[in-house]
Amino acid sequence: MTRSRRATVASEVWSTLTDLVVNNEHKREVCEETGLSFGKTRALRRIIDRPLSMGELATVLGMDPPNVTTMIDDLQRAGLVERHSHHSDRRVMLVVITAAGAKTARLAEDILSRPPESLLNLAEDDLDELRRILTTLR
């Protein structure tokens, strides 16, 4: 395969993978089931294991800090997160998930972890081959 052909095929594969992962129906379902924007559920999923500072959360979400502040304000009003002062630096605010927020994050994670029907419908050999290829890409 020529380099040009390889680039064309790789681009097609990447586009298909992106469509499967980024543009799937699970995102819509997460929003419907939780009553939150996908971005807010994404934030909850990032802090379920440990609190993050507002700055850390902005970094992992790839958002500007003022936008994260607005989002956390909304989540706090909904009772899904709390803000706590950092134990060693009171200027730093930690975002801590509440029990209700953890329940919402787990619901979103459960929905997102379900494979799409198109993947479930692949033959077992094809699934094994796809897993092998994707493992190589990691």
C-alpha positions as CSV (number, residue, x, y, z in Angstrom):
1,M,0.0,0.0,0.0
2,T,1.4,3.4,-0.9
3,R,1.9,6.0,1.7
4,S,-0.9,8.2,0.2
5,R,-3.3,5.2,0.1
6,R,-2.4,4.4,3.7
7,A,-3.1,8.0,4.8
8,T,-6.5,7.9,3.0
9,V,-7.5,4.6,4.7
10,A,-6.2,5.7,8.1
11,S,-8.3,8.9,7.8
12,E,-11.4,6.9,6.9
13,V,-10.8,4.5,9.9
14,W,-10.2,7.4,12.2
15,S,-13.4,9.1,11.0
16,T,-15.4,5.9,11.7
17,L,-13.8,5.4,15.1
18,T,-14.6,9.1,16.0
19,D,-18.1,8.7,14.9
20,L,-18.6,5.5,17.0
21,V,-17.0,7.0,20.1
22,V,-17.8,10.7,20.0
23,N,-21.1,10.9,18.2
24,N,-22.9,7.9,19.5
25,E,-26.5,7.8,20.9
26,H,-25.2,7.1,24.4
27,K,-24.4,10.8,25.0
28,R,-28.0,11.7,24.2
29,E,-29.2,9.0,26.6
30,V,-26.9,10.2,29.4
31,C,-28.4,13.7,29.1
32,E,-32.0,12.4,29.0
33,E,-31.5,10.0,32.0
34,T,-29.6,12.4,34.2
35,G,-31.3,15.7,33.2
36,L,-27.8,17.3,32.8
37,S,-25.7,18.4,29.9
38,F,-23.1,15.9,28.9
39,G,-20.4,18.3,30.0
40,K,-21.8,18.3,33.6
41,T,-21.9,14.5,33.7
42,R,-18.4,14.4,32.4
43,A,-17.3,16.7,35.3
44,L,-19.0,14.4,37.8
45,R,-17.3,11.4,36.3
46,R,-13.9,13.0,36.7
47,I,-14.3,13.7,40.4
48,I,-16.0,10.4,41.5
49,D,-12.7,8.9,42.6
50,R,-11.2,11.9,44.3
51,P,-11.8,15.6,44.7
52,L,-10.1,17.9,42.3
53,S,-9.3,21.6,42.6
54,M,-11.1,23.9,40.3
55,G,-7.9,24.4,38.3
56,E,-7.3,20.6,38.0
57,L,-10.9,20.1,36.9
58,A,-10.5,22.8,34.3
59,T,-7.4,21.1,33.0
60,V,-8.8,17.6,32.8
61,L,-12.0,18.8,31.1
62,G,-10.1,21.1,28.7
63,M,-12.2,24.1,29.7
64,D,-11.5,27.7,30.7
65,P,-11.6,28.2,34.5
66,P,-14.5,30.7,34.4
67,N,-16.6,28.2,32.5
68,V,-15.8,25.5,35.0
69,T,-16.8,27.9,37.8
70,T,-20.2,28.4,36.2
71,M,-20.7,24.7,35.7
72,I,-19.7,23.8,39.3
73,D,-22.1,26.6,40.6
74,D,-24.9,24.8,38.7
75,L,-23.9,21.3,40.0
76,Q,-23.6,22.7,43.6
77,R,-27.1,24.2,43.4
78,A,-28.4,20.8,42.2
79,G,-26.8,19.1,45.3
80,L,-24.4,17.1,43.2
81,V,-21.1,18.6,44.3
82,E,-19.8,20.7,47.2
83,R,-16.8,23.0,47.4
84,H,-14.3,22.5,50.3
85,S,-11.2,24.4,51.1
86,H,-8.0,22.6,50.5
87,H,-6.5,21.3,53.8
88,S,-3.1,22.9,53.2
89,D,-4.1,26.0,51.1
90,R,-7.4,27.6,51.9
91,R,-7.2,29.7,48.7
92,V,-7.7,26.5,46.7
93,M,-11.2,25.1,46.4
94,L,-11.7,21.4,46.0
95,V,-14.8,20.1,44.2
96,V,-16.2,17.1,46.1
97,I,-18.9,14.9,44.8
98,T,-22.0,14.2,46.9
99,A,-23.8,10.9,47.2
100,A,-26.4,12.2,44.7
101,G,-23.6,13.3,42.4
102,A,-21.9,9.9,42.6
103,K,-25.2,8.2,41.8
104,T,-25.6,10.4,38.7
105,A,-21.9,9.8,37.7
106,R,-22.4,6.0,38.0
107,L,-25.6,6.1,35.9
108,A,-23.8,8.1,33.2
109,E,-20.8,5.7,33.3
110,D,-23.2,2.6,33.1
111,I,-24.8,4.1,30.0
112,L,-21.5,5.0,28.3
113,S,-19.9,1.7,29.0
114,R,-22.5,-0.2,27.0
115,P,-21.2,-1.1,23.6
116,P,-23.2,0.1,20.6
117,E,-25.4,-2.5,18.8
118,S,-23.1,-2.4,15.8
119,L,-20.2,-3.7,17.9
120,L,-22.4,-6.3,19.6
121,N,-23.5,-7.6,16.2
122,L,-19.9,-8.3,15.0
123,A,-18.9,-11.9,14.7
124,E,-16.7,-13.2,17.5
125,D,-13.7,-13.5,15.3
126,D,-14.1,-9.9,14.1
127,L,-14.4,-8.7,17.7
128,D,-11.2,-10.6,18.6
129,E,-9.4,-9.1,15.6
130,L,-10.6,-5.6,16.4
131,R,-9.5,-5.9,20.0
132,R,-6.1,-7.1,18.8
133,I,-5.7,-4.1,16.5
134,L,-6.9,-1.6,19.0
135,T,-4.6,-3.0,21.7
136,T,-1.7,-2.5,19.2
137,L,-2.7,1.2,18.8
138,R,-2.6,1.9,22.5
